[in-house]
Amino acid sequence: MVTLDGMSIQSACSNHMNPPLSYADPSRVGRIDVVAGLTPVSRGGDSIGGTVIVDSPRPAFARDGDRLIADASVSLYRRSNGGVNNRSVSLSAATPTFRVAYTDRTRPPTTT
């Protein structure tokens, strides 16, 4: 079983030819936990073969002493499914009570 931000993710293909983690954007993975064997209900529950738990990073806000924080990231990655290249750009700015973010994920044409 795979959970992504608390949701159970199932394979779209009935023969499980695409792994559920292929739906997770690598630039948005904050933490991964693996529970081997029987999984307790508090950790996702419905599995006897183990569970992979993927959580996105929590949004960051400025501390009370700071007026504004800003963050930017650029990532490039290649997936082996069909030779797909991916790019991701992320920008954010936050005060102690407000946060704005922009993310652009570009997926160029597939080359097989």
C-alpha positions in Angstrom: 0.0 0.0 0.0 1.2 3.6 -0.7 -0.2 6.6 1.0 0.5 10.1 -0.3 -0.3 13.0 2.1 -2.7 10.7 4.0 -4.5 9.3 0.9 -4.3 5.7 -0.2 -3.0 5.7 -3.8 -3.8 2.7 -6.0 -2.2 1.7 -9.3 -4.2 3.0 -12.3 -3.4 -0.2 -14.2 -5.1 -3.4 -12.9 -1.9 -5.4 -13.5 0.1 -2.9 -11.4 2.4 -2.0 -14.3 2.7 1.6 -13.1 3.9 2.1 -9.6 1.7 4.4 -7.4 4.7 6.5 -6.5 5.0 7.6 -10.2 2.2 10.0 -9.3 4.3 11.8 -6.7 6.4 14.8 -7.9 9.9 14.3 -6.6 10.3 18.0 -5.9 7.3 17.8 -3.5 8.4 14.9 -1.3 9.3 16.0 2.2 9.5 12.6 4.0 9.2 8.9 3.2 8.5 6.2 5.8 8.4 2.5 5.1 6.5 0.2 7.5 7.3 -3.4 6.8 4.8 -6.2 7.4 1.5 -5.6 9.2 0.7 -1.9 9.2 -1.2 -0.4 12.2 -4.4 1.4 11.5 -2.9 4.7 12.7 -0.3 4.5 9.9 -2.7 3.6 7.0 -3.9 0.3 8.1 -5.3 -1.9 5.4 -2.1 -3.8 4.5 -0.4 -7.1 5.4 2.6 -6.6 3.1 3.8 -3.2 4.2 3.2 0.4 3.6 5.1 3.3 2.0 4.1 6.6 3.5 5.0 9.8 1.5 4.4 13.3 3.0 4.8 16.6 1.3 6.7 19.3 3.2 4.7 21.6 5.4 4.4 25.3 4.2 6.9 27.6 5.8 5.8 30.9 7.4 8.0 33.8 8.7 8.7 33.8 12.4 7.2 36.6 14.5 10.5 38.6 14.5 10.9 38.3 10.7 8.9 40.4 8.3 9.2 38.3 5.2 10.9 35.1 4.1 11.4 34.0 0.5 12.3 30.7 -1.1 13.1 29.4 -4.6 14.0 26.1 -6.0 14.7 24.6 -9.4 14.9 20.8 -10.0 15.6 18.6 -13.0 14.9 14.9 -13.0 14.5 12.1 -15.4 12.1 9.2 -15.1 12.9 5.9 -16.7 9.3 5.3 -17.9 9.5 6.1 -21.6 12.6 8.4 -21.1 10.6 11.4 -19.8 12.6 14.5 -18.7 10.9 16.8 -16.1 11.6 20.3 -14.8 10.2 22.0 -11.8 10.5 25.7 -10.6 9.1 26.8 -7.3 8.9 30.3 -5.7 7.3 31.3 -2.4 7.2 34.3 -0.1 5.6 34.4 3.4 4.9 36.7 6.3 3.9 35.3 9.8 0.2 35.2 8.7 0.2 35.0 4.9 1.9 32.8 2.3 1.9 32.9 -1.5 3.6 30.3 -3.7 4.0 29.5 -7.4 5.0 26.2 -8.9 5.6 25.3 -12.5 6.1 21.7 -13.5 7.0 21.2 -17.1 7.0 17.8 -18.8 8.6 17.9 -22.3 7.4 15.5 -25.0 8.2 11.9 -24.3 10.9 10.1 -26.3 10.5 6.4 -26.6 
